[in-house]
Amino acid sequence: MIEWIQQADASVLFFIQEQLRVSWMNRFWECISRLGDYGLFWIILAIILLVFKKTRKVGVTVACALVLATLINNGILKTLIGRARPYEVYEALIPLGTIPIDSSFPSGHTCASFACALIYVRMLPKKYGIPLLVLAILIAWSRLYLCVHFPSDVLGGFLVALFSSTVVYVCALRMEKEKK
């Protein structure tokens, strides 16, 4: 099963590199990926929401989801699994942009982006939540386009984010119910 996943991962990345990469789009995908660096975009957005009373609950919930997701993803899973990056495994895969040196599984960019975006979709009006979810999808795709993550890394990051955001969201709903 693991061998099949590794073969599928490699096949997808080689397809992206050989069929979907176009030089005039490289810079765009590097910039999209940078929005996920250190979760900074998501942290700044959460801080902005914390400033205003009307959006403070959303800001707190996002911050908690991001902390939980980061602890699980980067603090536990990346350390335990220690998976090599695609370009370390397959010399023919050429990474673009900033070359990460930490473990590959799960994707931290994907995890942070979806941990926040899934809260925004649940708690903000759709006109704000959906574009942020689209941004999370673009960031996740950029990690594949740049060949710095395997597809299963991105899926793993998404699953950690889904778990973390759901746990935090349910806790926030329960706390809100208890206040009333």
Number of C-alpha atoms within 10 A of each C-alpha: 6 7 8 9 13 13 11 15 18 19 14 14 23 18 12 17 19 11 9 12 14 11 8 8 11 15 13 12 21 18 14 18 25 19 17 24 17 13 19 14 14 24 18 12 14 24 15 13 18 19 11 11 10 10 15 16 17 22 26 17 23 30 22 21 27 28 15 21 29 24 14 20 24 19 12 11 20 19 15 11 12 13 19 16 21 22 16 14 11 11 9 11 19 15 21 16 15 12 12 11 10 13 20 23 26 28 26 30 26 29 33 33 30 33 34 32 29 23 27 24 18 15 18 14 10 13 9 13 19 17 14 21 21 13 19 28 16 16 26 28 19 25 27 23 25 23 24 27 30 29 26 17 25 24 17 20 29 26 19 26 30 20 16 28 29 17 14 22 21 11 13 17 12 11 11 11 9 8 7 5
